[in-house]
Amino acid sequence: MILMKALSDILELIYPNHCASCLESVSESESPICIQCRMDLPVILSKPFNNNEQLYKKFEGLLALKYCIAFLKFEKGGSAQRLLHALKYGNRPEVAFLLGQLLASELKEAGLKDAFDYILPVPLHTKKLKTRGYNQAMKFAEGIASGLEIEANDAILIRKKATETQTKKGRLHRIINVGEVFGIEPDSKQLLAGKHILMVDDVITTGSTMEACAKLINRESIASLSIASLAVV
């Protein structure tokens, strides 16, 4: 993390306004992703729209979901990975906001402009939020909300305690682990009643964190639940 921050600081000195993907200098109007890189984004939304099969299979039989949306194809060394890296370790929250806006445009084109009432991000623990300075999932949610003209709310779903990394654990252990750390703010439960909810995260790998959060939301009297991510691994 310290090394990544140092590299980011050096880049800021060399490229004070650079594309988060190709690192070329860009105008203020192009930032944070240059026009060429926007045109080359590995968008995987199908036309006409269908649920992302890879994402859907992660939750098949586990969650009641209306839509499963993945925006970009993740490939090692590809632009999606570079953008996620800039977002999480390069202090570039504007990357998530812009990508959220771009996804919103695609969703409107697909006829889903009025499909959701609230957008909820997967929450960060306050310690990590303080260290990073922002929740990248919330920035993504804000971008989508801006494009769809609805509300993104990060006060409903909360993280009660921090967890150690999930990457080296079996799936069952991960689900048990994260299932104990999320909650719904009691005073906010009434806001969910009868609503179409879209839950978002920056990247979904095993799906255990999203699954734990989504199960909590599905217990409420919502109308439907959908999920979306910038990328799926």
C-alpha positions in Angstrom: 0.0 0.0 0.0 2.8 2.5 0.9 4.7 1.6 -2.3 1.5 2.1 -4.4 0.9 5.5 -2.8 4.5 6.5 -3.5 4.2 5.5 -7.1 1.0 7.4 -7.4 2.6 10.5 -5.9 5.5 10.3 -8.4 3.0 9.9 -11.3 1.2 13.0 -10.1 4.5 15.0 -10.3 5.3 13.6 -13.8 1.8 13.6 -15.2 -0.2 16.2 -13.1 -3.3 15.4 -15.2 -3.0 12.0 -16.7 -5.3 9.3 -17.9 -5.9 6.6 -15.3 -5.6 3.9 -17.9 -2.9 4.8 -20.4 -1.1 7.4 -18.2 -0.9 9.9 -21.1 -1.4 13.5 -20.4 -5.0 14.6 -20.8 -6.9 17.9 -20.8 -9.0 18.8 -17.7 -12.2 18.0 -19.7 -10.9 14.5 -20.6 -9.7 13.6 -17.1 -9.7 11.0 -15.6 -9.9 8.8 -18.6 -8.9 10.0 -22.1 -11.3 9.9 -25.0 -9.4 7.0 -26.7 -9.4 4.9 -23.6 -13.1 5.5 -23.1 -13.7 4.3 -26.6 -11.6 1.2 -25.9 -13.2 0.3 -22.6 -13.8 -3.5 -22.5 -17.6 -3.1 -22.0 -19.4 -6.4 -21.6 -23.0 -5.3 -21.3 -24.9 -7.3 -24.0 -27.2 -5.6 -26.5 -30.1 -6.2 -26.0 -29.4 -6.3 -22.3 -29.1 -9.7 -20.5 -27.8 -10.6 -17.1 -24.1 -11.1 -17.0 -23.7 -14.9 -17.1 -20.5 -15.1 -15.1 -21.9 -12.9 -12.4 -25.3 -14.6 -12.4 -23.7 -18.0 -11.9 -21.9 -16.8 -8.7 -25.2 -16.2 -7.0 -27.4 -18.8 -8.7 -29.5 -20.6 -6.1 -28.1 -18.3 -3.4 -29.9 -15.0 -3.9 -33.1 -13.8 -5.4 -31.9 -11.2 -7.9 -33.6 -9.4 -10.7 -30.6 -8.1 -12.6 -26.9 -9.0 -12.5 -24.8 -6.3 -14.2 -21.1 -6.3 -14.9 -19.7 -3.4 -16.8 -16.1 -4.1 -17.8 -14.3 -7.3 -18.7 -11.5 -8.0 -16.3 -8.2 -9.3 -17.8 -4.9 -9.3 -16.1 -2.9 -6.3 -17.3 -6.0 -5.0 -19.1 -7.5 -1.6 -18.9 -10.2 -2.7 -16.3 -7.4 -3.8 -14.0 -5.5 -0.6 -14.5 -8.5 1.5 -13.7 -9.4 -0.5 -10.6 -5.8 -0.1 -9.4 -5.9 3.6 -9.9 -9.2 3.7 -8.1 -8.2 1.7 -5.1 -4.5 2.6 -4.7 -4.0 5.7 -6.8 -6.3 8.1 -5.0 -8.5 8.5 -8.1 -12.1 8.3 -6.8 -13.2 10.3 -9.9 -12.5 7.1 -12.0 -15.3 5.3 -10.3 -17.7 8.2 -10.6 -17.1 8.6 -14.4 -17.4 4.8 -14.9 -20.7 4.9 -13.0 -21.9 7.6 -15.3 -20.9 5.7 -18.3 -22.7 2.6 -17.0 -25.8 4.7 -16.3 -25.8 5.8 -20.0 -25.7 2.1 -21.1 -28.5 1.2 -18.7 -30.7 4.0 -20.0 -30.0 2.9 -23.5 -31.1 -0.7 -22.4 -34.4 0.7 -21.1 -33.4 0.4 -17.4 -33.5 4.1 -16.5 -36.5 3.6 -14.1 -35.6 0.1 -12.9 -34.2 1.1 -9.5 -35.2 3.4 -6.6 -32.0 3.3 -4.5 -28.4 2.4 -5.1 -26.5 1.0 -2.1 -22.7 0.5 -2.1 -21.0 -2.4 -0.3 -19.7 -0.5 2.8 -16.2 0.0 4.0 -15.2 -0.2 7.6 -14.5 3.3 9.2 -10.8 2.4 9.6 -10.3 1.7 5.9 -12.5 4.6 4.9 -10.3 6.9 6.9 -7.1 5.5 5.4 -8.4 5.6 1.8 -10.4 8.7 2.2 -13.4 7.4 0.2 -15.4 4.3 -0.5 -14.8 3.3 -4.1 -18.1 1.5 -4.3 -19.9 4.6 -3.1 -18.2 6.7 -5.8 -19.3 4.2 -8.4 -22.8 4.3 -6.9 -22.8 8.1 -7.1 -21.9 8.0 -10.7 -24.7 5.7 -11.6 -27.1 7.6 -9.4 -26.1 10.9 -11.2 -26.8 9.3 -14.6 -30.1 7.7 -13.6 -31.3 10.6 -11.5 -31.9 8.5 -8.4 -30.3 8.4 -4.9 -27.2 6.6 -3.8 -27.2 6.0 -0.1 -24.3 4.7 2.0 -26.0 5.1 5.4 -28.4 2.2 5.1 -26.0 -0.8 4.8 -23.2 -0.6 7.4 -20.1 -2.5 8.2 -20.0 -3.3 11.9 -16.4 -4.5 12.2 -13.3 -4.9 10.0 -12.4 -8.3 8.6 -9.1 -9.8 7.5 -8.5 -10.4 3.8 -10.8 -12.9 2.2 -8.6 -14.1 -0.6 -6.9 -17.1 1.2 -10.1 -18.6 2.7 -12.5 -21.2 1.4 -15.8 -20.0 0.2 -17.8 -21.3 3.2 -15.4 -19.8 5.6 -15.6 -16.5 3.8 -19.4 -16.4 3.9 -19.4 -17.1 7.6 -16.8 -14.5 8.2 -18.4 -11.6 6.3 -21.9 -12.6 7.3 -21.2 -11.4 10.8 -19.9 -8.0 10.0 -22.6 -6.2 8.1 -25.9 -4.8 9.3 -28.7 -2.5 8.3 -29.2 0.8 10.1 -32.4 0.3 12.0 -33.8 3.8 11.4 -33.3 3.3 7.6 -35.2 0.0 7.2 -38.4 1.9 6.4 -36.7 3.5 3.4 -36.3 0.0 1.8 -40.0 -1.0 1.9 -41.4 -1.6 -1.6 -38.2 -0.3 -3.3 -36.2 -1.7 -6.2 -32.6 -1.8 -4.8 -29.4 -1.9 -6.8 -26.3 -3.0 -4.8 -22.9 -2.1 -6.2 -19.3 -2.9 -5.7 -16.1 -2.1 -7.7 -15.1 -5.7 -8.4 -16.7 -9.0 -7.5 -14.4 -12.0 -7.1 -15.8 -14.9 -5.0 -19.0 -13.0 -4.4 -19.0 -13.8 -0.7 -19.1 -10.1 0.5 -21.8 -9.2 -1.9 -23.7 -12.3 -1.0 -23.6 -11.4 2.7 -24.8 -7.9 2.1 -27.5 -8.9 -0.4 -28.9 -11.5 2.0 -29.4 -8.8 4.6 -31.2 -6.5 2.1 -33.4 -9.4 0.8 -34.7 -10.0 4.3 -36.4 -6.6 4.2 -39.7 -5.8 2.5 -38.1 -4.7 -0.8 -39.7 -5.0 -4.2 -36.6 -6.4 -5.9 -32.8 -6.6 -5.6 -30.2 -6.3 -8.4 -26.4 -6.1 -8.2 -23.8 -4.4 -10.4 -20.0 -4.2 -10.4 -17.4 -2.4 -12.5 -15.8 -5.8 -13.2 -16.2 -9.5 -12.3 -13.3 -11.9 -11.8 
